[in-house]
Structure formats: structure tokens, C-alpha cells
Amino acid sequence: MPTENRTARLTILIDPRKKAVFERLCAAEDTTPSQVVRRLIREYIEQASGRPWHAEDEALPDEASGLHARKK
């Protein structure tokens, strides 16, 4: 998978116990938490937008407003 050229920081709040388990699982899979979170975000974008993610995509077009109407 190609590495994207720019990065931005995303700060999240998470239960300390979940964080510890998440970090242990990542270490067991020889991956970093950042790699896993980037993959999860990419998969979410693809599922919500209905199309593959490409690193050159700056933002979703106007259909982004329809993302809130997803099936639960």
C-alpha cells in the first residue's frame, strides 16, 4: 500500500484498558497502533463512500453530506 505524502495528527480519547489491550495486540501483530488506525479509517472511508480510497483524494465530493444517512 502506498504511503501518503502528508500527515495530520488525530487525537482521540480512549479508555486506558482498551488502549493497553490495543497496543498489546498491535505489538503481537508486529504493527504500530498508527498503522492499524490508518487502515481502519481508510476502510471506513471506503465503506461509507462506496468507492476505493486513493491517496490523491483530498476530500470526498459533495456526497459527503449523505454519509450521515447510512444504514445502521
Kinemage of the C-alpha trace (Angstrom):
@kinemage 1
@onewidth
@group {chain A} dominant
@subgroup {mainchain}
@vectorlist {calphas} color= white
{ca met a 1} P 0.000 0.000 0.000
{ca pro a 2} L 1.458 3.386 -0.949
{ca thr a 3} L 2.425 5.754 1.813
{ca glu a 4} L 0.642 9.063 1.740
{ca asn a 5} L 2.827 12.160 1.423
{ca arg a 6} L 1.397 14.324 4.189
{ca thr a 7} L 0.260 13.540 7.679
{ca ala a 8} L -2.021 15.189 10.198
{ca arg a 9} L -2.399 14.459 13.865
{ca leu a 10} L -5.646 12.973 15.172
{ca thr a 11} L -6.128 12.991 18.923
{ca ile a 12} L -8.691 10.628 20.406
{ca leu a 13} L -9.779 9.793 23.913
{ca ile a 14} L -9.977 6.102 24.744
{ca asp a 15} L -10.397 4.026 27.861
{ca pro a 16} L -6.896 3.236 29.234
{ca arg a 17} L -7.676 -0.502 29.419
{ca lys a 18} L -8.748 -0.608 25.771
{ca lys a 19} L -5.623 1.313 24.818
{ca ala a 20} L -3.398 -1.174 26.637
{ca val a 21} L -5.086 -4.172 25.005
{ca phe a 22} L -4.963 -2.460 21.594
{ca glu a 23} L -1.245 -1.746 21.956
{ca arg a 24} L -0.520 -5.333 23.037
{ca leu a 25} L -2.467 -6.726 20.073
{ca cys a 26} L -0.649 -4.402 17.680
{ca ala a 27} L 2.716 -5.458 19.098
{ca ala a 28} L 1.754 -9.126 18.763
{ca glu a 29} L 0.988 -8.493 15.077
{ca asp a 30} L 4.251 -6.520 14.668
{ca thr a 31} L 2.407 -3.367 13.639
{ca thr a 32} L 2.003 0.045 15.182
{ca pro a 33} L -1.240 1.451 16.563
{ca ser a 34} L -0.973 4.263 13.998
{ca gln a 35} L -0.826 1.775 11.126
{ca val a 36} L -3.923 -0.011 12.405
{ca val a 37} L -5.863 3.218 12.926
{ca arg a 38} L -4.919 4.458 9.429
{ca arg a 39} L -6.117 1.152 7.949
{ca leu a 40} L -9.384 1.292 9.907
{ca ile a 41} L -10.016 4.876 8.798
{ca arg a 42} L -9.274 4.018 5.169
{ca glu a 43} L -11.646 1.020 5.333
{ca tyr a 44} L -14.346 3.200 6.927
{ca ile a 45} L -13.981 5.848 4.209
{ca glu a 46} L -14.246 3.185 1.506
{ca gln a 47} L -17.295 1.587 3.086
{ca ala a 48} L -19.071 4.890 3.750
{ca ser a 49} L -18.278 6.411 0.350
{ca gly a 50} L -18.817 3.222 -1.639
{ca arg a 51} L -15.596 3.653 -3.555
{ca pro a 52} L -11.911 2.825 -3.140
{ca trp a 53} L -9.708 5.331 -1.349
{ca his a 54} L -6.859 6.877 -3.323
{ca ala a 55} L -4.139 8.849 -1.573
{ca glu a 56} L -4.569 11.707 -4.037
{ca asp a 57} L -8.203 12.131 -2.924
{ca glu a 58} L -8.150 15.331 -0.895
{ca ala a 59} L -11.729 15.100 0.312
{ca leu a 60} L -14.957 13.477 -0.627
{ca pro a 61} L -17.064 15.456 -3.070
{ca asp a 62} L -20.482 16.828 -2.119
{ca glu a 63} L -21.830 13.334 -1.453
{ca ala a 64} L -20.120 13.551 1.940
{ca ser a 65} L -23.312 15.046 3.311
{ca gly a 66} L -25.062 11.748 2.511
{ca leu a 67} L -22.686 9.786 4.711
{ca his a 68} L -24.765 10.571 7.788
{ca ala a 69} L -27.744 8.776 6.277
{ca arg a 70} L -26.023 5.372 6.325
{ca lys a 71} L -27.917 2.237 7.274
{ca lys a 72} L -27.410 1.168 10.874
